[in-house]
């Protein structure tokens, strides 16, 4: 693989990673918003005593916990994607520097 094709593949890889950032960000925001809504409804229902039995209340809390776990997973994915972008950029700079040094020597 020559240097030009490496730069093109790195550019494509960075664009994909930046697209993933938006996907993870939107998904995390939606799931955290759903969590806040579910928790607010739960608190209102508990204060009013509207839950018909303990099973429904436990199911509601389990579903709320599942939503917050999914939101946290998307947030972790977002952080890992940021780390991958930084790593790819650092690697690209290092290879570019090495290629420039080789061109100067020869």
C-alpha positions as CSV (number, residue, x, y, z in Angstrom):
1,X,0.0,0.0,0.0
2,X,1.5,3.3,-1.0
3,X,1.2,6.5,1.0
4,X,-1.6,8.1,-1.0
5,X,-3.9,5.1,-0.7
6,X,-3.2,4.9,3.0
7,X,-4.2,8.6,3.4
8,X,-7.4,7.9,1.4
9,X,-8.3,4.9,3.5
10,X,-7.6,6.8,6.7
11,X,-9.8,9.7,5.6
12,X,-12.7,7.2,4.8
13,X,-12.2,5.5,8.2
14,X,-12.3,8.9,10.0
15,X,-15.5,9.9,8.2
16,X,-17.1,6.6,9.2
17,X,-16.1,7.0,12.8
18,X,-17.5,10.6,12.9
19,X,-20.8,9.2,11.5
20,X,-20.8,6.7,14.3
21,X,-20.3,9.5,16.9
22,X,-23.6,11.1,15.7
23,X,-25.4,7.8,15.8
24,X,-24.2,7.0,19.4
25,X,-24.9,10.5,20.5
26,X,-28.5,10.5,19.2
27,X,-29.2,7.0,20.6
28,X,-27.8,7.9,24.0
29,X,-29.8,11.1,24.1
30,X,-33.0,9.3,23.2
31,X,-32.5,6.5,25.7
32,X,-31.6,9.0,28.5
33,X,-34.7,11.0,27.7
34,X,-36.9,7.9,27.7
35,X,-35.3,7.0,31.1
36,X,-36.2,10.4,32.5
37,X,-39.8,10.1,31.2
38,X,-40.2,6.6,32.6
39,X,-38.8,7.6,35.9
40,X,-41.0,10.6,36.2
41,X,-44.1,8.6,35.4
42,X,-43.1,6.0,37.9
43,X,-42.7,8.6,40.6
44,X,-46.1,10.1,39.8
45,X,-47.8,6.7,39.9
46,X,-46.2,5.7,43.2
47,X,-47.3,9.0,44.8
48,X,-50.9,8.4,43.5
49,X,-50.9,4.7,44.3
50,X,-52.0,3.8,40.7
51,X,-50.0,0.6,40.4
52,X,-52.5,-2.3,40.5
53,X,-50.0,-4.8,42.0
54,X,-46.3,-5.2,42.8
55,X,-45.7,-7.2,39.6
56,X,-46.5,-4.2,37.4
57,X,-44.4,-1.9,39.6
58,X,-41.4,-4.3,39.4
59,X,-41.8,-4.7,35.6
60,X,-41.9,-0.9,35.2
61,X,-38.7,-0.5,37.2
62,X,-37.0,-3.4,35.3
63,X,-37.9,-1.8,32.0
64,X,-36.6,1.6,33.2
65,X,-33.4,-0.1,34.3
66,X,-33.0,-1.7,30.9
67,X,-33.4,1.7,29.2
68,X,-30.8,3.4,31.3
69,X,-28.4,0.5,30.7
70,X,-28.8,0.8,26.9
71,X,-28.3,4.6,27.2
72,X,-25.1,3.9,29.2
73,X,-23.9,1.4,26.6
74,X,-24.4,4.0,23.8
75,X,-22.5,6.6,25.9
76,X,-19.6,4.1,26.4
77,X,-19.6,3.5,22.6
78,X,-19.5,7.2,22.0
79,X,-16.4,7.6,24.3
80,X,-14.7,4.6,22.7
81,X,-15.3,6.1,19.2
82,X,-13.7,9.4,20.3
83,X,-10.7,7.4,21.6
84,X,-10.5,5.5,18.3
85,X,-10.6,8.8,16.3
86,X,-7.8,10.3,18.4
87,X,-5.7,7.2,18.0
88,X,-6.2,7.1,14.2
89,X,-5.3,10.8,13.9
90,X,-2.2,10.3,16.0
91,X,-1.2,7.2,13.9
92,X,-1.8,9.1,10.7
93,X,0.4,12.0,11.9
94,X,3.2,9.6,12.9
95,X,3.1,7.9,9.5
96,X,3.0,11.2,7.6
97,X,6.0,12.4,9.6
98,X,7.9,9.2,8.9
99,X,7.1,9.3,5.2
100,X,8.3,12.9,5.0
101,X,11.6,12.0,6.8
102,X,12.1,9.2,4.3
103,X,11.5,11.5,1.3
104,X,14.0,14.0,2.7
105,X,16.7,11.3,3.1
106,X,16.2,9.9,-0.3
